[in-house]
Amino acid sequence: MNKLYPGAAQALDGIVADGQMLAVGGFGLCGIPEALIDALRDSGVKDLTVISNNAGVDGFGLGKLLETRQIKKMISSYVGENKEFERQYLAGELALEFTPQGTLAEKLRAGGAGIPAFFTKTGVGTLVAEGKELRDFDGETYVMERALVPDVALVKAQVADKSGNLRFNLTARNFNPAAAMAGKVCIVEVEEIVEVGELAPDDIHLPGIYVHRLVLNATPEKRIEKRTITPTQQGA
């Protein structure tokens, strides 16, 4: 089975559609599938529900989809770096399901593992637990959280072989494996593609069984959210 597609638009073709739920890997701008997000914007699909730790920044990453109003709902744990996200939410133009970060990761992991729901203490007694089932275990109260099984997962990895086995780069791994496992269809953007067998078995972070389509983006921008440098001392 050939999983490699010539470009991001071709990789999305026939897969994405209006009204879908998508999981998009990344943490801020670290490990986001830049080319796939751009192709998703250009596809014109709308009314999307997007699962992501946050929504990029204004003008980059998922922020581009907010600007074009293609997202109707975000399932996120943090929104602080995106003013358009904040503006749309406060204006009632964007639905938002705030989810604690660890709970969000577990909801995706559970979805990928075939677990429909789980109980956690996180959020008990807060707005997070409103309308959800509560249950006591050993004298402690827990809230039930439903797993997430998105229609499509858009994922970023550093290296893939032609069977879709993936290796991620350090902290750019973040939500990507969980998103990939949860998605009914998983499309992966990578910086390098190698032949099957070139990745050592212990060097594979996610097996290719979860990956349906691959696209090469050898030169991603990898924009930095907030560049912080040490001031140069005078006379140094």
GIKA-V310740 format. One line per field, one symbol per residue. ss: DSSP state (~ for helix, > for strand, _ for the rest). psi: psi as a letter, one per 40 degrees, with the letter a starting at -180 (. if undefined). burial: # if it has 16 or more other C-alpha atoms within 10 Angstrom, else .. Layout:
ss: ???
psi: ???
burial: ???
This chain:
ss: ___>>__~~~~~________>>>>__>__>___~~~~~~~~~~____>>>>_____>__>__~~~~~___>>>>>>______~~~~~~~~____>>>>__~~~~~~~~~~~~~___>>>>______~~~____>>>>__>>>>>>>_____>>>>>>>>>>____>>__~~~~__~~~~~~~__>>>>>>>>>>______~~~__>_~~~__>>>>____________________
psi: hhehieiddddehediiieihihhiihbehfigddddddddddeiifihhhidafaiheiaedddddefehdhhhieheeehddddddddeeehihghhiddddddddddddefhdiihieheheiddeheihiihhfeihiihhiihgidihhihidiiieeehihihbeedbedddddddidhhhhhiehhiihedhideehdhiedehdiihhgegidfihdhhhihihihe.
burial: ..##..###.##...##..######################...##.###########.########.###########.##.##..##....#.#.####.##########......#.##.#...##....#.......###########################...###################.##.....#....#.###.########...................
